Amino acid sequence: MGVGLQPLEFTECLADSPQFRENLQRHEKELERTSQQIKRLIKEVKDVVQAAKRLGTAQRALAASMDQFEFACIGASMTEDERVISRSLHHFAHLIRTIEDERDRMVGRAQEQIIQPLERFRKEHIGAVKEGKKKFDKKTAKFCQSQERTLSLSTKKPENVFQEADAAMDMAERDFCQASLEYVFQLQAVQERKKFELVETLLGFVFGWWTFHHTAHDVHADAEPRVRDLQLRIQRTQSNFEEMSKQTESLMKKMMEVRQMNKEEEGGEEVRGGVSRAGYLFLMEKKAFGTTTWSKHYCTYEKSSRSLAMTPYNQINVKTMLGPVNLRDIRPVFSSTTADAGGCETVCVCGARSCSEPVERRFCWEAVPAERERAALTLQALSERDRAAWLRAMDCPPDAAAPPAAAPAPLRPDEPAAALDEAGFAFVRALIGAIESRGLEEQGLYRVAGVASKVARLVACAGVGRRLPALHEPLEWETKTLTSALKSYLRALPEPLLTRALHAQFLAVAKSERRAERAAGMAALVRALPPPNREMLHLVMQHLRNVAARCDKNLMSTSNLAVCFGPTLLRPERETVASILELKFYNVLVETLLEHYAEIFEPAAPPPHPHNGTLRTSPTSMPIIRNDTSAVERMLGVAPAPAVGVGLGLGARYSPHHHQLLQHFAPPMMPHRGVGRSSSSSAESVSSHSASPPPAGAVGAGGAGRARFSRVRTLYACLGESEGELSFEPNQIITSVVPSGEPGWLRGTLNGKTGLVPENYVEPLP
């Protein structure tokens, strides 16, 4: 917009001075410049619209490619993080399409709301001014011509001629003034009109872009929680990858060490999947005129069926070697030889031997077909050790002249330095107590490793009869040493804490797609663990929850702790690449244990007021007949079985809690009443099978026939309804416990306060 235009006064317009004409020309030039600028704006808007359409097309093509992208997963299952990540590109494509839909709406309105109004303004308003200019110029010319004709009349003309000329000139002057005033009005009006009509139209264009970008902002705001969740999942997946890479690299080094120590195992001496031996061999083929050729085959021998399968294969030139090779070209036809479509030929052999005829190559031997009239297959091994291994696999001793294969160096397994016994539990509780007493705010807790020698020295103290050093000195025993010792103790157990027997079930639960299914399955499997394993798992998970609660300080969230403890709590029976790839599911297990801790380890508490009389409410809210031991067995889900030792040195057929509950509900005449008085050898035998001396019968008001415990551990949280009842949290110790006068209640002391305790909320302790 021009600046400094002088207004066109009507008085000057009527005077039609040269200054007015110059001012008018400036206004006309500005109007022409405005017209050209509007034309340029229209062109640029059209270019922007076309560019937006092309960009939208490209963005939609990108969204389509993202939508069609599929992630390939190594293994049969993916974790929830991997499933979310694999679906993330579909979500990205949806976001792009949502934004592009708004862009299409904006671009679709551009023609009607922007381009057409600009063109209309230029044609209607600026065009009207141009038409006014034509009229103004025409009237000016007519007035000037009339003026010149009138003024050029001779004085000799009659009066009536002068009168007619004066009238025509007055009319021309009046038309000129009218056209001049109208033109000046239109010219100034369009200059003022463009301030709002033109700018308002362009404002609509800018508002359309603002709406488009605001929609993109809203889409971003709506997607932000999901994006943040995706970022966390990507971080967890990256952590899993880093841990998996470390484990894979460690396995790779171990395999190289085993290869160096015992090259016989290079070809797979161990029978795996029915295959006794597998590896590459060269097969001698006899051609015409006595010539021979050697072709490379991958061979597998199954000892059970005594079948030797040979697949022609060369790693250098795969395509030409994959075609079928008929053994008829090599030896006479074997009736026991079969060939599949892939070129693999199988021959049944009865044994192997050294070459009956001299062969120009080394490491050769012969496979003898089952049909004795058929000629043997001459094969070349990769080395003398490999040849001897093939002969042994086919029950043929190697040549006496051949150098004996070096005996494989036995890998002596490390003796377990830890066990789930009383000493182990005391060791773990001492470590946890020392760690938690320091505040749990050290960054990288359980991620930063301690000095290996100090950790080994501390773990050695977990054995029976070893004295645990004082752990409260942070200079002597750093926190990282304590945390590494706890992990090392759990890894040193003869069997992983979640047991190999339930390994497959735990993995199947971890692979469930729904969290509720994982939580329910995990709770059932935890209940199926042996009591010592379950107790230790509860102890560790309770501690890790306390650690995760301070993740704002120690930076150890649930997922970070899962990475640290997943491979510790669950270990495969055999370390392979496939088992390493399943480490991510171990982490899912630990995350589930921590996130659903209450559902798994703290089931719903029973009613605190048990029934009076012969019926009593158990922690599972099922009535138990007091004098029916078999009913107790059925409720606890235990069955009579031979006595076996479990965990804490227990020899009974029940867990300690179940055993004492059976004793607790046993009739008064059961043999265990004599326990504690050492009145018979049978009583001593029964006592030796319990984790702690079974309780002696208590006699008193309301306490006849019920047990008396000096200490109990709380199983559930309880809020006392009166001053005479104790309030407590799970896993607290109540001392000085005696029967009370109320049926189903005990009396004990907690934190210096004595009160009533629901009997079915606690379990006895030694």
Number of C-alpha atoms within 10 A of each C-alpha: 10 12 6 5 11 11 12 18 13 16 11 13 18 16 11 13 12 10 11 20 14 11 16 21 12 15 21 17 13 18 21 14 14 18 18 13 13 18 15 12 16 19 13 13 18 17 12 14 20 13 13 17 17 12 14 20 14 12 17 20 14 16 22 17 14 19 17 12 13 12 12 7 11 10 10 6 16 19 18 19 19 19 15 17 18 17 16 17 20 19 19 17 21 17 17 20 19 15 23 22 15 18 24 17 12 21 24 13 15 19 16 11 17 22 21 14 18 22 16 12 20 20 14 12 19 21 14 17 23 19 13 20 20 14 18 22 16 14 21 19 14 17 22 16 14 20 18 12 13 19 13 9 12 9 8 6 9 9 10 9 12 16 12 12 18 17 13 16 22 15 14 21 20 15 18 23 21 14 21 23 19 17 24 21 16 20 25 17 13 18 17 11 15 18 11 11 15 16 13 14 19 19 14 14 20 13 13 21 16 13 15 21 15 13 16 19 13 13 15 15 12 11 15 12 11 15 16 11 14 17 13 14 19 16 15 20 18 12 16 24 15 13 19 19 14 13 20 19 13 12 16 14 12 12 13 14 12 17 14 12 16 16 19 22 16 16 17 15 17 14 13 10 7 12 20 21 23 21 17 20 24 19 21 19 18 14 12 6 6 6 8 11 11 14 16 19 21 16 20 20 24 20 17 9 12 18 20 22 20 24 24 24 21 16 8 8 9 11 10 11 18 16 15 16 18 15 18 11 11 18 17 12 13 17 12 13 18 15 17 10 8 12 18 21 20 20 23 22 23 16 17 22 20 19 16 10 9 9 13 6 9 13 18 23 24 20 23 19 24 18 14 10 9 14 16 21 21 24 24 24 21 15 12 18 18 22 24 23 23 27 20 17 22 22 14 15 15 22 13 7 6 12 11 12 15 11 10 12 9 8 8 6 6 8 9 13 19 22 20 25 18 17 20 24 18 14 24 24 17 18 21 18 14 20 23 15 10 12 12 19 17 18 15 17 23 26 17 13 17 19 12 13 10 17 22 17 11 22 25 17 18 25 19 13 8 11 12 17 11 10 18 17 11 14 8 11 18 16 26 21 23 26 22 24 28 23 20 19 25 26 21 18 18 15 20 20 21 21 19 15 12 15 15 12 14 22 17 15 22 29 23 17 14 11 15 12 14 22 22 14 19 23 21 12 17 21 14 13 17 15 19 21 22 18 16 18 19 18 16 17 17 17 18 22 18 13 25 21 15 17 20 11 15 18 18 25 19 21 25 23 23 27 24 19 23 21 23 22 22 26 21 17 13 8 12 13 14 12 17 21 18 21 23 28 26 25 28 23 25 25 22 23 27 22 15 19 18 13 14 21 21 15 14 13 16 17 16 19 16 20 13 11 10 10 14 21 20 21 19 14 14 12 17 20 17 19 17 13 18 16 15 21 18 11 14 15 9 14 11 9 9 9 12 12 13 19 16 20 16 20 19 20 19 25 20 24 15 18 17 22 21 21 22 23 19 23 17 15 9 10 13 21 18 18 21 14 10 12 10 10 10 14 17 17 12 17 19 16 21 22 20 14 16 27 21 19 20 16 13 13 11 15 20 12 19 24 22 20 23 14 18 21 16 21 21 20 16 19 11 16 9 10 10 13 20 22 17 19 12 14 16 16 20 26 19 14 21 21 25 19 14 16 19 23 23 23 22 25 18 16 11 8 12 18 19 24 28 22 24 24 21 21 19 24 20 12
